[in-house]
């Protein structure tokens, strides 16, 4: 029971402190993760399964119920000291030494495995929320960039129209600007269409009304300072790896249980007979009730089922070991991909920032040249499109970097 109380305390600590120790998340995101930890139905279900598993230990570690047999004789059986009127037999069976303790140990290990599964569901939930949050950030930032682009295109149109009216530029410049304006408006509409289902999905994960308002921060930060060693020991503390280890240990204890259940059970009891007093004679102990201590022993002679139970436990323990190895390999693969995505995002982000600065300088020179009737307006529009593309690529790099970092946090259970 001490183990169970320890896990309950851990659960309460998770609810009180949530993920407030995460240095890479803004407060609004922390609030959403905390809400999910408290309200998400899937997470509540996983914890309820752990609570249910904890109730197994008191069941399997208890003695079997005693049996009470009562017999009444329709026709009394005569004995030397009187007629036997009724008989009561109370019997308690005791499993072989250590059987109940082994069953309790196996049950506790299975409950610990369930708690680790709960932690994994929690980590996966946090990862999914962070991923959706990053998608929402990218869409809202893209909309903002496109709206800023509309203002820029509107200023370009005014400039092109002014040049046309003065006879120094053709009307086609205005039409080209209108084409790009229409494309920008369409991009904004498409991005807004994508926002709604993502917001509904996030709200449902928080177990609140689908239309509830969500606040998305205007900055996401990620860090490339991650461990680069990829040996299997890195993931030994991952909840699912730990859960499989606990299950393997439980099946190893099940082998001990199978051996012990193949040993005899000992029963201790008492037999009490009610004797009526004789009236035709007065022998010694006339009418005295009879009390008889009893001992019984089960005979586990059908050994096939015990051998099969032990073999089953051995194979299950072996299965857990292989599953643990396969999971560790999968986690290593995911980690390698996440690290690659994270470093790639960091490099692209630095590249896009440099290119945006250079392109904006070049664009300013092109606008000045066009204003003085020496520049090409089509080059101005193309440079503006290039800047827009770089800005959206920068947003995408931030989203990918943040998502990769969230996956690394999941792989190492940093939020736990």
C-alpha positions as CSV (number, residue, x, y, z in Angstrom):
1,X,0.0,0.0,0.0
2,X,2.9,2.3,0.5
3,X,3.7,2.0,-3.2
4,X,0.1,2.9,-4.1
5,X,0.2,6.0,-1.8
6,X,3.4,7.0,-3.5
7,X,1.8,7.0,-6.9
8,X,-1.2,8.9,-5.6
9,X,1.1,11.6,-4.2
10,X,2.8,11.8,-7.6
11,X,-0.5,12.2,-9.4
12,X,-1.5,15.1,-7.0
13,X,1.8,16.8,-7.6
14,X,1.3,16.6,-11.3
15,X,-2.1,18.3,-10.9
16,X,-0.8,21.0,-8.6
17,X,2.4,21.8,-10.4
18,X,1.5,20.7,-13.9
19,X,4.2,21.6,-16.4
20,X,5.3,24.8,-14.8
21,X,8.9,23.7,-14.8
22,X,8.9,23.8,-18.6
23,X,11.2,26.7,-19.6
24,X,10.2,26.6,-23.3
25,X,6.5,27.2,-23.0
26,X,4.7,30.5,-22.7
27,X,2.2,30.9,-19.8
28,X,-0.9,30.5,-22.0
29,X,0.4,27.1,-23.3
30,X,1.2,26.1,-19.7
31,X,-2.4,26.9,-18.8
32,X,-3.7,24.7,-21.6
33,X,-1.5,21.8,-20.6
34,X,-2.6,22.2,-17.0
35,X,-6.3,22.2,-18.1
36,X,-5.7,19.1,-20.1
37,X,-4.0,17.4,-17.2
38,X,-7.1,18.1,-15.0
39,X,-9.9,17.6,-17.5
40,X,-9.0,15.4,-20.5
41,X,-11.3,12.3,-20.5
42,X,-8.7,10.0,-21.9
43,X,-6.2,11.0,-19.2
44,X,-8.8,10.5,-16.5
45,X,-9.6,7.1,-18.0
46,X,-5.9,6.1,-17.8
47,X,-5.7,7.2,-14.2
48,X,-8.9,5.4,-13.3
49,X,-7.4,2.2,-14.8
50,X,-4.4,2.7,-12.5
51,X,-6.7,3.1,-9.5
52,X,-8.6,0.0,-10.5
53,X,-5.4,-2.0,-10.8
54,X,-4.4,-0.9,-7.3
55,X,-7.5,-2.7,-6.0
56,X,-6.2,-6.0,-7.1
57,X,-3.6,-6.3,-4.4
58,X,-6.0,-6.6,-1.4
59,X,-8.0,-9.2,-3.4
60,X,-5.1,-11.5,-4.3
61,X,-3.3,-11.2,-1.0
62,X,-6.3,-12.3,1.1
63,X,-6.9,-15.8,2.4
64,X,-9.7,-17.7,0.8
65,X,-13.0,-17.5,2.6
66,X,-13.5,-20.1,5.3
67,X,-16.2,-22.6,4.8
68,X,-18.9,-23.4,7.4
69,X,-20.9,-26.7,6.9
70,X,-24.0,-27.3,8.9
71,X,-25.7,-30.7,9.0
72,X,-29.0,-31.6,10.7
73,X,-30.1,-35.2,10.9
74,X,-33.6,-36.0,10.0
75,X,-33.2,-39.2,11.9
76,X,-30.8,-38.9,14.8
77,X,-27.7,-41.0,14.8
78,X,-27.2,-42.8,18.1
79,X,-23.8,-42.7,19.8
80,X,-22.6,-44.2,23.0
81,X,-23.1,-40.9,24.9
82,X,-26.4,-39.8,23.2
83,X,-28.1,-39.1,19.9
84,X,-26.2,-36.8,17.4
85,X,-28.7,-34.0,16.6
86,X,-26.6,-31.6,14.4
87,X,-23.1,-31.1,13.2
88,X,-21.1,-27.9,12.4
89,X,-17.8,-27.9,10.5
90,X,-15.6,-24.7,10.1
91,X,-12.6,-25.0,7.8
92,X,-10.0,-22.4,6.7
93,X,-7.5,-23.3,3.9
94,X,-4.0,-21.7,3.8
95,X,-2.0,-21.5,0.6
96,X,1.6,-22.6,0.6
97,X,4.1,-20.3,2.4
98,X,4.7,-17.1,0.4
99,X,2.0,-17.6,-2.1
100,X,-0.1,-14.6,-1.0
101,X,2.9,-12.3,-0.8
102,X,4.0,-13.3,-4.3
103,X,0.5,-12.6,-5.6
104,X,0.5,-9.2,-3.9
105,X,3.9,-8.4,-5.4
106,X,2.8,-9.3,-8.9
107,X,-0.3,-7.2,-8.5
108,X,1.6,-4.2,-7.2
109,X,4.0,-4.5,-10.2
110,X,1.1,-4.5,-12.6
111,X,-0.4,-1.5,-10.9
112,X,2.9,0.3,-11.3
113,X,2.9,-0.6,-14.9
114,X,-0.6,1.0,-15.3
115,X,0.7,4.2,-13.6
116,X,3.5,4.4,-16.1
117,X,1.0,3.9,-18.9
118,X,-0.9,6.8,-17.4
119,X,2.2,8.9,-17.5
120,X,2.8,8.0,-21.2
121,X,-0.8,9.0,-22.1
122,X,-0.2,12.3,-20.3
123,X,3.1,12.9,-22.2
124,X,1.5,12.0,-25.5
125,X,-1.4,14.4,-24.7
126,X,1.0,17.2,-24.0
127,X,2.9,16.5,-27.2
128,X,-0.3,16.6,-29.3
129,X,-1.4,19.8,-27.6
130,X,2.0,21.4,-28.3
131,X,1.8,20.3,-31.9
132,X,-1.6,21.7,-32.5
133,X,-0.6,24.9,-30.7
134,X,2.3,25.3,-33.0
135,X,0.0,24.8,-36.0
136,X,-2.3,27.5,-34.7
137,X,0.7,29.8,-34.2
138,X,1.9,29.2,-37.7
139,X,-1.5,29.9,-39.3
140,X,-2.1,33.0,-37.3
141,X,1.3,34.3,-38.0
142,X,0.8,33.5,-41.7
143,X,-2.4,35.4,-41.7
144,X,-0.7,38.4,-40.1
145,X,2.1,38.3,-42.7
146,X,-0.4,38.2,-45.5
147,X,-2.4,41.1,-44.0
148,X,0.8,43.1,-43.8
149,X,1.5,42.1,-47.4
150,X,-1.9,43.5,-48.4
151,X,-1.0,46.9,-46.9
152,X,2.3,46.8,-48.8
153,X,0.6,45.8,-52.1
154,X,-1.9,48.6,-51.5
155,X,0.9,51.1,-51.2
156,X,2.5,49.6,-54.4
157,X,-0.8,50.0,-56.2
158,X,-1.1,53.6,-55.3
159,X,2.5,54.2,-56.5
160,X,1.8,52.3,-59.8
161,X,-1.5,54.2,-60.3
162,X,0.2,57.5,-59.7
163,X,3.0,56.6,-62.2
164,X,0.4,55.6,-64.7
165,X,-1.5,58.8,-64.3
166,X,1.6,60.8,-64.8
167,X,2.3,58.8,-68.0
168,X,5.6,57.3,-66.8
169,X,4.4,53.7,-66.3
170,X,1.8,51.4,-68.0
171,X,-1.5,50.4,-66.5
172,X,-0.4,46.7,-66.5
173,X,1.6,47.4,-63.3
174,X,-1.7,48.2,-61.5
175,X,-3.3,45.0,-62.8
176,X,-0.3,42.9,-61.7
177,X,-0.7,44.3,-58.2
178,X,-4.4,43.5,-58.2
179,X,-3.6,39.9,-59.1
180,X,-1.2,39.5,-56.2
181,X,-3.7,41.2,-53.9
182,X,-6.4,38.7,-54.8
183,X,-4.0,35.8,-54.2
184,X,-3.1,37.2,-50.8
185,X,-6.8,37.5,-49.9
186,X,-7.4,33.9,-50.9
187,X,-4.4,32.7,-48.8
188,X,-5.8,34.5,-45.8
189,X,-9.2,32.9,-46.3
190,X,-7.7,29.4,-46.7
191,X,-5.6,29.9,-43.5
192,X,-8.7,31.0,-41.5
193,X,-10.6,28.0,-42.8
194,X,-7.8,25.8,-41.3
195,X,-7.9,27.6,-38.0
196,X,-11.4,26.5,-36.9
197,X,-11.0,22.7,-37.0
198,X,-7.7,23.0,-35.1
199,X,-9.2,25.2,-32.4
200,X,-12.2,22.8,-32.1
201,X,-9.8,19.9,-31.7
202,X,-7.7,21.7,-29.1
203,X,-10.8,22.7,-27.1
204,X,-12.1,19.1,-27.1
205,X,-8.7,17.9,-25.9
206,X,-9.1,20.4,-23.0
207,X,-12.6,19.0,-22.5
208,X,-14.3,22.4,-23.0
209,X,-16.8,23.8,-25.4
210,X,-15.6,23.6,-29.1
211,X,-16.3,27.3,-29.6
212,X,-14.3,28.4,-26.5
213,X,-11.9,31.3,-27.3
214,X,-8.2,30.4,-27.4
215,X,-5.2,32.7,-27.0
216,X,-2.2,31.9,-29.1
217,X,1.1,33.7,-28.3
218,X,2.8,35.6,-31.1
219,X,6.3,34.1,-30.3
220,X,7.4,30.5,-30.1
221,X,10.9,29.7,-28.9
222,X,12.8,26.4,-29.2
223,X,16.3,25.3,-28.2
224,X,18.8,23.1,-30.0
225,X,20.6,22.1,-26.8
226,X,19.6,18.5,-26.7
227,X,21.6,15.4,-25.7
228,X,23.2,13.9,-28.8
229,X,24.1,10.5,-27.3
230,X,21.8,7.9,-28.8
231,X,22.5,4.8,-26.7
232,X,19.5,2.7,-25.5
233,X,20.0,3.7,-21.8
234,X,18.8,7.2,-22.7
235,X,15.2,5.9,-22.8
236,X,15.3,3.6,-19.7
237,X,13.1,6.2,-17.8
238,X,10.5,6.5,-20.6
239,X,7.1,5.6,-19.1
240,X,6.3,2.9,-21.6
241,X,9.8,1.3,-21.3
242,X,9.3,1.4,-17.5
243,X,5.8,0.0,-17.8
244,X,7.1,-3.0,-19.9
245,X,9.9,-3.5,-17.3
246,X,7.3,-3.6,-14.5
247,X,5.2,-6.1,-16.5
248,X,8.2,-8.3,-17.1
249,X,9.0,-8.3,-13.4
250,X,5.3,-9.2,-12.7
251,X,5.4,-12.2,-15.0
252,X,8.7,-13.3,-13.4
253,X,6.8,-13.3,-10.0
254,X,4.0,-15.2,-11.7
255,X,6.5,-18.0,-12.3
256,X,7.1,-18.1,-8.6
257,X,3.3,-18.1,-8.0
258,X,2.9,-21.0,-10.4
259,X,5.4,-23.0,-8.4
260,X,3.8,-22.2,-5.1
261,X,0.3,-23.0,-6.3
262,X,1.6,-26.4,-7.2
263,X,2.3,-27.1,-3.6
264,X,-0.3,-28.4,-1.2
265,X,-2.8,-26.2,0.6
266,X,-3.2,-26.8,4.3
267,X,-6.6,-26.5,6.0
268,X,-7.3,-26.1,9.7
269,X,-10.7,-26.5,11.1
270,X,-13.0,-27.7,13.8
271,X,-16.0,-30.1,13.9
272,X,-18.6,-29.5,16.5
273,X,-21.4,-32.1,17.1
274,X,-24.5,-31.5,19.3
275,X,-25.2,-34.6,21.3
276,X,-28.5,-35.1,23.2
277,X,-28.5,-36.7,26.6
278,X,-29.4,-40.4,26.9
279,X,-32.4,-41.1,29.2
280,X,-32.1,-44.9,29.2
281,X,-28.6,-44.9,30.7
282,X,-26.1,-42.6,32.2
283,X,-22.7,-43.3,30.6
284,X,-19.6,-41.2,31.3
285,X,-19.8,-37.8,29.4
286,X,-23.5,-38.5,28.7
287,X,-24.9,-35.8,26.4
288,X,-21.7,-33.9,26.1
289,X,-21.2,-32.2,22.8
290,X,-18.2,-33.3,20.7
291,X,-15.5,-31.0,19.5
292,X,-12.9,-32.4,17.0
293,X,-10.0,-30.4,15.5
294,X,-9.4,-31.1,11.8
295,X,-6.5,-30.8,9.4
296,X,-6.9,-31.2,5.6
297,X,-4.3,-31.1,2.9
298,X,-5.0,-30.5,-0.8
299,X,-3.3,-32.9,-3.2
300,X,-2.0,-31.0,-6.3
301,X,-1.4,-34.2,-8.3
302,X,-2.6,-32.9,-11.7
303,X,0.7,-31.1,-12.5
304,X,0.0,-30.2,-16.1
305,X,-1.9,-27.0,-15.3
306,X,0.9,-25.8,-13.0
307,X,3.6,-26.4,-15.6
308,X,1.5,-24.7,-18.2
309,X,0.9,-21.7,-16.0
310,X,4.7,-21.3,-15.3
311,X,5.5,-21.7,-19.0
312,X,2.9,-19.0,-19.8
313,X,4.5,-16.6,-17.4
314,X,7.9,-17.4,-18.8
315,X,6.8,-16.6,-22.4
316,X,5.0,-13.5,-21.3
317,X,8.1,-12.2,-19.5
318,X,10.1,-13.0,-22.6
319,X,7.6,-11.2,-24.7
320,X,7.8,-8.1,-22.5
321,X,11.6,-8.1,-22.9
322,X,11.4,-8.2,-26.7
323,X,8.7,-5.6,-26.7
324,X,10.9,-3.4,-24.5
325,X,13.8,-3.8,-26.9
326,X,11.5,-3.0,-29.9
327,X,10.1,0.1,-28.2
328,X,13.6,1.3,-27.3
329,X,14.7,1.0,-30.9
330,X,11.6,2.9,-32.1
331,X,12.3,5.6,-29.6
332,X,15.8,5.9,-30.8
333,X,14.6,6.2,-34.3
334,X,12.1,8.9,-33.4
335,X,14.8,10.7,-31.4
336,X,17.2,10.7,-34.3
337,X,14.5,12.1,-36.6
338,X,13.5,14.8,-34.1
339,X,17.1,15.9,-33.5
340,X,17.6,16.2,-37.3
341,X,14.4,18.2,-37.6
342,X,15.3,20.5,-34.7
343,X,18.8,21.3,-36.0
344,X,17.5,21.7,-39.6
345,X,14.9,24.2,-38.3
346,X,17.5,26.1,-36.4
347,X,19.7,26.4,-39.5
348,X,16.9,27.4,-41.8
349,X,15.7,30.0,-39.3
350,X,19.1,31.7,-39.3
351,X,19.2,31.5,-43.1
352,X,15.7,33.0,-43.6
353,X,16.4,35.8,-41.1
354,X,19.6,36.8,-43.1
355,X,17.8,36.5,-46.4
356,X,14.8,38.5,-45.2
357,X,17.1,41.4,-44.1
358,X,19.0,41.4,-47.3
359,X,15.9,41.1,-49.5
360,X,14.2,44.0,-47.6
361,X,17.3,46.2,-48.3
362,X,17.2,45.3,-51.9
363,X,13.5,45.9,-52.1
364,X,13.9,49.4,-50.7
365,X,16.5,50.2,-53.4
366,X,14.2,48.8,-56.1
367,X,11.2,50.9,-54.9
368,X,13.5,54.0,-54.9
369,X,14.6,53.2,-58.5
370,X,11.0,52.7,-59.6
371,X,9.9,55.9,-58.0
372,X,12.7,57.8,-59.9
373,X,11.5,56.1,-63.2
374,X,14.7,54.0,-63.5
375,X,13.5,50.8,-62.0
376,X,11.4,47.8,-63.2
377,X,8.1,47.5,-61.3
378,X,7.9,43.8,-62.0
379,X,11.1,43.3,-60.1
380,X,9.7,45.2,-57.2
381,X,6.7,42.8,-57.1
382,X,8.8,39.8,-57.5
383,X,11.1,40.9,-54.7
384,X,8.1,41.5,-52.5
385,X,6.9,37.9,-53.2
386,X,10.3,36.6,-52.4
387,X,10.2,38.4,-49.0
388,X,6.7,37.0,-48.4
389,X,7.9,33.5,-49.2
390,X,10.9,33.8,-46.9
391,X,8.6,35.1,-44.0
392,X,6.2,32.2,-44.4
393,X,9.2,29.7,-44.6
394,X,10.6,31.3,-41.4
395,X,7.2,30.7,-39.6
396,X,7.2,27.1,-40.9
397,X,10.8,26.6,-39.5
398,X,9.7,27.9,-36.1
399,X,6.7,25.6,-36.1
400,X,8.8,22.6,-37.1
401,X,11.5,23.4,-34.5
402,X,9.0,23.8,-31.7
403,X,7.3,20.5,-32.7
404,X,10.6,18.7,-32.8
405,X,11.5,20.0,-29.4
406,X,8.1,18.9,-28.1
407,X,8.7,15.4,-29.4
408,X,12.1,15.3,-27.7
409,X,10.4,16.4,-24.5
410,X,8.0,13.5,-24.9
411,X,10.7,11.0,-25.6
412,X,12.6,11.9,-22.5
413,X,9.4,12.6,-20.5
414,X,10.7,16.1,-19.5
415,X,7.3,17.2,-18.4
416,X,7.1,14.4,-15.8
